Amino acid sequence: MLQENDIICAISTPLGEGAIGIVRLSGPGAYTIVSSIFDCSKSGNPVYPEPRRLYHGHIRDKNGTVLDEVLVSFMPAPYTYTREDIVEINCHSGIFALRAILKRVMDSGVRLADPGEFTKRAFLSGRIDLSQAEAVMNIIRARSEEAVKVAARALQGDFAAQIGRIRDRIITLRAPIEAWFDYPEEFAEGIPSSDNLIIELGKLQGSLQVLLKGVERNRAYQEGVSVAIIGRPNVGKSSLLNALLRQQRAIVHEVPGTTRDMLEGYMNLGGYPISLVDTAGIQGTADPVEKQGIERSRAAAERARMLIVVLDGSSSWTEEDSEIAGLRGQGQGLVIVINKLDLEQKLSADAVRDNYPDAEIVKTAALTGEGIQLLEDAVTRQLDLVLGKAGESAMLVSIRHEDIICEVSEIIDHAINILDNQPIELVSLELQNAWLKLGEITGDTVNEALLDKIFSEFCLGK
């Protein structure tokens, strides 16, 4: 918990060479600390330091030696990120310059911030709620533009507002039940109507399902999605990986079985961060090393959200192709690639459709790049199909949120079932549980242990 006169500091920019690096301080007395080590070029100004202005000068060590030429900004509470006094020292971004200034600040009585402590202070001061704090981290970690958009909606408070409205409706439903239970003499008409309660609880469930709409796609935007390239040996899987990644990631050779272990590359298609896995060719073999690679291929295919099955267009359909066709799991996306379009074609599209009646088929020549753009378009369409549409209201920014919403939905289901054969007072208890559980999203009913866990995953300086 925060302590009186507790000032924290951290490097708030990535370590490494760059134009600007920032050392940030937050807490009462931050102005005094920095003023004691900062030699300002214009400190004679009678209103120095003016809030939110950059001041040029130098940071000096204890002996008066200049550590770096800097620009310093002073930002008074409460109109800051943490609602505390904040000072930012903008220096040259080099690991030793930044650390020297950080050490100078710490030698002046400031402690190093814990991971995420600046954002934690923003939460504890009431500037943001817990869902917004988590959105901050998701923006930082975003791996696609769509992921940024999803998290930004939550950061603006839209998600918290929806949770607040649902919690208000729960209170509205509980009020007459609690009033009847405490003061039955005031209710001449008797117990609140079960029929009306069932209708209202059903509406509540509808609101929860709206929040879950598009959650799988939004999670894919945030965390990425796995796509496995599978097929028998020497059909061009590695060539296809290289073509999609626009780099020579995998070794390509005409000898079958060149790829004996999984290779992974990363790309972005249609807003999806994709982990593209090139697997060993699937075939019968006595080689123990190759056999192990094939087992890993099968496991990768099982884990993947989508499969790209590669076939050799220059040869006919084989029993191994039929075996591979059976690897597709329920709900997995699928694109069939008839590769080696630059060679004489022996594989008919009808033979493919007999085994993959609902699959999208793309013809490519991976070595020349022909058909690669069509393949990328097909992959995006398949991901859109299997992940579902993401509505504008969908903005769950963590698996934690999804788990809470699902748990609350189960609680409401239980409340509806209670109305059939149990005392109505139990419905009020279930509604209270739902209200408390939803409060864990915004931080209204969260405990300190959970807060520590959430903020420990943040980076230093944020």
LINDA-V692298 format. One record per backbone hydrogen bond with DSSP energy under -1.0 kcal/mol. NH is the residue of the N-H (numbers start at 1). CO is the residue of the C=O. E is the energy in kcal/mol with one decimal. If there is no record, write none. Layout:
nh=NH co=CO e=E
nh=NH co=CO e=E
//
This chain:
nh=6 co=3 e=-1.6
nh=8 co=26 e=-2.5
nh=9 co=111 e=-1.6
nh=10 co=24 e=-1.7
nh=12 co=22 e=-2.9
nh=18 co=93 e=-2.0
nh=21 co=91 e=-2.7
nh=23 co=89 e=-2.1
nh=24 co=10 e=-2.8
nh=25 co=87 e=-2.7
nh=26 co=8 e=-2.2
nh=27 co=85 e=-2.4
nh=30 co=27 e=-1.8
nh=33 co=29 e=-2.1
nh=34 co=30 e=-2.2
nh=35 co=31 e=-2.7
nh=36 co=32 e=-1.4
nh=37 co=34 e=-1.3
nh=38 co=34 e=-1.3
nh=39 co=58 e=-3.3
nh=41 co=56 e=-2.9
nh=45 co=42 e=-1.4
nh=48 co=45 e=-2.0
nh=52 co=74 e=-3.2
nh=55 co=72 e=-2.6
nh=57 co=70 e=-2.0
nh=58 co=39 e=-1.7
nh=59 co=68 e=-2.0
nh=60 co=37 e=-2.1
nh=61 co=65 e=-2.6
nh=64 co=61 e=-1.9
nh=67 co=59 e=-3.6
nh=68 co=59 e=-1.1
nh=70 co=57 e=-2.6
nh=71 co=90 e=-2.2
nh=72 co=55 e=-2.6
nh=73 co=88 e=-2.2
nh=75 co=86 e=-2.9
nh=80 co=78 e=-1.6
nh=86 co=75 e=-3.0
nh=87 co=25 e=-1.8
nh=88 co=73 e=-2.0
nh=89 co=23 e=-2.9
nh=90 co=71 e=-3.4
nh=91 co=21 e=-2.9
nh=94 co=92 e=-1.3
nh=98 co=94 e=-2.7
nh=99 co=95 e=-1.9
nh=100 co=96 e=-2.2
nh=101 co=97 e=-2.1
nh=102 co=98 e=-2.5
nh=103 co=99 e=-2.6
nh=104 co=100 e=-2.0
nh=105 co=101 e=-2.3
nh=106 co=102 e=-2.5
nh=107 co=103 e=-2.6
nh=109 co=106 e=-1.8
nh=111 co=7 e=-1.8
nh=113 co=9 e=-3.1
nh=116 co=459 e=-1.6
nh=117 co=114 e=-2.2
nh=120 co=116 e=-2.4
nh=121 co=117 e=-2.4
nh=122 co=118 e=-1.7
nh=123 co=119 e=-2.0
nh=124 co=120 e=-2.9
nh=125 co=121 e=-2.1
nh=126 co=123 e=-1.5
nh=127 co=122 e=-1.8
nh=128 co=122 e=-1.2
nh=130 co=442 e=-2.7
nh=133 co=129 e=-2.0
nh=134 co=130 e=-2.3
nh=135 co=131 e=-1.6
nh=136 co=132 e=-1.7
nh=137 co=133 e=-1.3
nh=138 co=134 e=-1.9
nh=139 co=135 e=-2.2
nh=140 co=136 e=-1.9
nh=141 co=137 e=-2.2
nh=148 co=144 e=-1.5
nh=149 co=145 e=-1.9
nh=150 co=146 e=-2.3
nh=151 co=147 e=-2.2
nh=152 co=148 e=-2.6
nh=153 co=149 e=-1.7
nh=154 co=150 e=-1.3
nh=155 co=151 e=-2.4
nh=156 co=152 e=-1.7
nh=157 co=154 e=-1.5
nh=158 co=153 e=-1.6
nh=161 co=157 e=-2.1
nh=162 co=158 e=-1.8
nh=163 co=159 e=-2.3
nh=164 co=160 e=-2.6
nh=165 co=161 e=-2.1
nh=166 co=162 e=-2.0
nh=167 co=163 e=-2.4
nh=168 co=164 e=-2.1
nh=169 co=165 e=-1.9
nh=170 co=166 e=-1.9
nh=171 co=167 e=-1.9
nh=172 co=168 e=-2.2
nh=173 co=169 e=-2.0
nh=174 co=170 e=-2.2
nh=175 co=171 e=-2.3
nh=178 co=174 e=-2.7
nh=179 co=175 e=-2.6
nh=180 co=176 e=-2.4
nh=181 co=177 e=-2.3
nh=182 co=178 e=-2.3
nh=183 co=179 e=-3.0
nh=186 co=183 e=-1.8
nh=187 co=184 e=-1.7
nh=190 co=187 e=-1.4
nh=197 co=193 e=-1.8
nh=198 co=194 e=-2.7
nh=199 co=195 e=-1.9
nh=200 co=196 e=-2.5
nh=201 co=197 e=-3.0
nh=202 co=198 e=-2.0
nh=203 co=199 e=-1.8
nh=204 co=200 e=-2.0
nh=205 co=201 e=-2.2
nh=206 co=202 e=-1.9
nh=207 co=203 e=-1.9
nh=208 co=204 e=-1.8
nh=209 co=205 e=-2.3
nh=210 co=206 e=-1.7
nh=211 co=207 e=-1.4
nh=212 co=208 e=-1.2
nh=215 co=212 e=-2.0
nh=218 co=214 e=-2.4
nh=219 co=215 e=-2.3
nh=220 co=216 e=-2.0
nh=221 co=217 e=-2.3
nh=222 co=218 e=-1.8
nh=223 co=219 e=-3.5
nh=224 co=220 e=-2.0
nh=225 co=273 e=-2.1
nh=227 co=275 e=-2.7
nh=228 co=306 e=-2.2
nh=229 co=277 e=-3.3
nh=230 co=308 e=-2.3
nh=240 co=236 e=-2.0
nh=241 co=237 e=-2.3
nh=242 co=238 e=-2.4
nh=243 co=239 e=-2.2
nh=244 co=240 e=-2.5
nh=245 co=241 e=-2.3
nh=246 co=242 e=-1.1
nh=247 co=242 e=-1.6
nh=249 co=247 e=-1.9
nh=263 co=278 e=-2.4
nh=265 co=276 e=-2.3
nh=267 co=274 e=-1.9
nh=269 co=272 e=-2.1
nh=272 co=269 e=-2.6
nh=274 co=267 e=-3.3
nh=275 co=225 e=-2.6
nh=276 co=265 e=-3.1
nh=277 co=227 e=-2.8
nh=278 co=263 e=-3.2
nh=279 co=229 e=-1.6
nh=282 co=231 e=-2.0
nh=291 co=287 e=-2.7
nh=292 co=288 e=-1.8
nh=293 co=289 e=-1.9
nh=294 co=290 e=-2.0
nh=295 co=291 e=-2.0
nh=296 co=292 e=-1.9
nh=297 co=293 e=-1.7
nh=298 co=294 e=-2.2
nh=299 co=295 e=-2.0
nh=300 co=296 e=-2.6
nh=301 co=297 e=-2.4
nh=302 co=298 e=-1.9
nh=303 co=299 e=-1.9
nh=304 co=300 e=-1.8
nh=305 co=226 e=-1.8
nh=306 co=226 e=-1.2
nh=307 co=333 e=-2.6
nh=308 co=228 e=-3.0
nh=309 co=335 e=-2.0
nh=310 co=230 e=-2.9
nh=311 co=337 e=-3.3
nh=313 co=339 e=-2.3
nh=315 co=312 e=-1.6
nh=322 co=318 e=-1.5
nh=323 co=319 e=-2.2
nh=324 co=320 e=-2.3
nh=325 co=321 e=-1.8
nh=327 co=324 e=-2.0
nh=332 co=329 e=-1.6
nh=333 co=305 e=-2.2
nh=335 co=307 e=-2.1
nh=336 co=360 e=-2.9
nh=337 co=309 e=-3.1
nh=338 co=362 e=-2.6
nh=339 co=311 e=-2.9
nh=341 co=364 e=-2.1
nh=343 co=340 e=-1.8
nh=346 co=313 e=-3.2
nh=347 co=313 e=-1.7
nh=352 co=348 e=-1.3
nh=353 co=349 e=-2.4
nh=354 co=350 e=-1.7
nh=356 co=352 e=-2.3
nh=359 co=356 e=-1.3
nh=362 co=336 e=-2.9
nh=364 co=338 e=-2.1
nh=365 co=370 e=-2.4
nh=368 co=365 e=-1.2
nh=369 co=365 e=-1.9
nh=370 co=365 e=-1.0
nh=372 co=369 e=-1.5
nh=375 co=371 e=-2.0
nh=376 co=372 e=-2.5
nh=377 co=373 e=-2.2
nh=378 co=374 e=-2.0
nh=379 co=375 e=-2.5
nh=380 co=376 e=-2.1
nh=381 co=377 e=-2.2
nh=382 co=378 e=-2.3
nh=383 co=379 e=-2.3
nh=384 co=380 e=-2.4
nh=385 co=381 e=-1.9
nh=386 co=382 e=-2.7
nh=387 co=383 e=-2.2
nh=394 co=391 e=-1.4
nh=402 co=398 e=-1.5
nh=403 co=399 e=-2.7
nh=404 co=400 e=-2.0
nh=405 co=401 e=-2.6
nh=406 co=402 e=-2.5
nh=407 co=403 e=-2.2
nh=408 co=404 e=-2.6
nh=409 co=405 e=-2.2
nh=410 co=406 e=-1.8
nh=411 co=407 e=-1.9
nh=412 co=408 e=-2.3
nh=413 co=409 e=-2.1
nh=414 co=410 e=-2.2
nh=415 co=411 e=-2.1
nh=416 co=412 e=-2.1
nh=417 co=413 e=-2.1
nh=418 co=414 e=-2.1
nh=419 co=415 e=-1.1
nh=420 co=417 e=-1.4
nh=422 co=418 e=-2.4
nh=426 co=423 e=-1.4
nh=428 co=424 e=-1.1
nh=429 co=425 e=-1.5
nh=430 co=426 e=-2.1
nh=431 co=427 e=-2.4
nh=432 co=428 e=-2.1
nh=433 co=429 e=-2.1
nh=434 co=430 e=-2.3
nh=435 co=431 e=-2.5
nh=436 co=432 e=-2.5
nh=437 co=433 e=-2.4
nh=438 co=434 e=-2.4
nh=439 co=435 e=-1.3
nh=440 co=437 e=-1.4
nh=441 co=438 e=-1.6
nh=443 co=439 e=-1.5
nh=444 co=439 e=-1.3
nh=445 co=439 e=-1.1
nh=451 co=447 e=-1.9
nh=452 co=448 e=-2.6
nh=453 co=449 e=-1.9
nh=454 co=450 e=-2.6
nh=455 co=451 e=-2.6
nh=456 co=452 e=-1.6
nh=457 co=454 e=-1.1
nh=458 co=455 e=-1.4
nh=462 co=459 e=-1.2
//
